[in-house]
Amino acid sequence: MALDFARLLSPELRARLERTRSEVRRFYELPDRWLAREIADGARRIRASVPALAAPGWGGEGYSCHVLWCVVPELARRLGEPLLPNESNDVSLRVAVGDGLRSHVGICLANIGTVGLMRDVPEELQDDLHLLMHDSANGSPIAIALDRIAPPSPSSDDHIARHLREISRHRGHEIVSAWHPGLQEEPIATLGARPGF
């Protein structure tokens, strides 16, 4: 019998995790245009709430600024959301396609300073930030958008696809390169099957 680690968490934290799980599933099920609006609006709210990020794209440094000013708006643009001034101003990202786009986004998500952002973002936007920057193995709206624009192949070598293959294997699921809600469920056990490690 597996240990239910959720029972060790506070009721507030369990409720937050359940809200996040529900929201990630909702994002996954949204049509492209509405997913675009959701991620763009989330990035815009976060940028507006943090003075170091509020200045047009050049105001901050590092991956956090790049993701919020360039990566998220560019993915949203490709899914149908109009850009605001100064969004998606990275020319190399604007022309990236396929594996190049996946590599760029994967590197950014692997290196973003989420802890620093959590310190800077006001309490009322903590859930927005937590959801937008959610780990790809547990359903990242950014990775979901990327998978729609540049679907991974079973051999894609970007950070997100490699991470999903590793996590799906360790969780005992069919090995996949793109997240789906079933990865959050218990795998269907088959007689004699065991997860490979």
NORZIWO-V479180 format. One record per pair of residues at least 6 apart in sequence whose C-alpha atoms are under 8 Angstrom apart, sorted by the first residue. I is the first residue (numbers start at 1). J is the second residue. If there is no record, write none. Layout:
# NORZIWO-V479180
i j
I J
I J
This chain:
# NORZIWO-V479180
i j
6 14
20 127
20 131
23 131
24 131
24 139
24 140
24 141
25 139
25 181
27 35
27 38
27 141
28 35
28 141
28 144
28 180
28 181
32 79
32 80
32 145
32 148
33 79
33 80
33 81
35 76
35 79
35 141
35 145
36 75
36 76
36 77
36 79
36 80
36 81
36 145
37 76
37 81
39 72
39 73
39 76
39 132
39 141
39 142
40 72
40 73
40 76
40 81
42 128
42 129
42 132
43 68
43 69
43 72
43 73
43 132
44 68
45 125
46 68
46 121
46 125
46 128
46 129
47 53
47 54
47 68
47 69
48 54
49 121
49 122
50 120
50 121
52 59
52 60
53 59
53 60
53 65
56 69
56 86
56 87
57 65
57 66
57 69
57 70
57 86
57 87
57 89
62 112
63 108
63 109
63 111
63 112
63 113
64 112
64 113
64 114
64 117
66 108
67 108
67 109
67 112
69 86
69 87
69 88
69 89
70 87
70 88
70 89
70 90
70 93
71 88
71 93
71 105
72 142
73 81
73 83
73 87
73 88
74 87
74 88
74 93
74 94
75 142
75 145
75 146
75 149
76 82
76 145
77 83
78 149
79 145
79 149
88 94
93 101
93 104
97 150
98 150
98 151
99 150
99 152
99 156
99 157
99 158
101 150
102 146
102 150
102 158
102 160
103 157
103 158
103 159
105 146
106 158
106 159
106 160
107 158
107 159
109 133
110 159
114 133
118 126
118 129
121 129
131 140
131 141
132 140
132 141
132 142
133 140
133 141
133 142
134 140
134 141
136 143
136 160
136 163
136 164
136 179
137 163
137 164
137 167
137 179
138 179
138 183
138 184
139 179
139 180
139 181
143 160
144 178
144 179
147 178
151 178
152 161
152 177
152 178
153 177
154 176
154 177
156 162
156 177
160 177
160 178
161 176
161 177
161 178
162 177
163 177
164 175
164 176
164 177
164 178
164 179
165 175
165 176
165 177
166 175
168 174
168 175
168 176
168 183
169 175
169 195
169 196
169 197
170 195
170 196
170 197
171 183
171 186
171 187
171 195
172 187
172 194
172 195
172 196
173 183
173 187
173 188
173 195
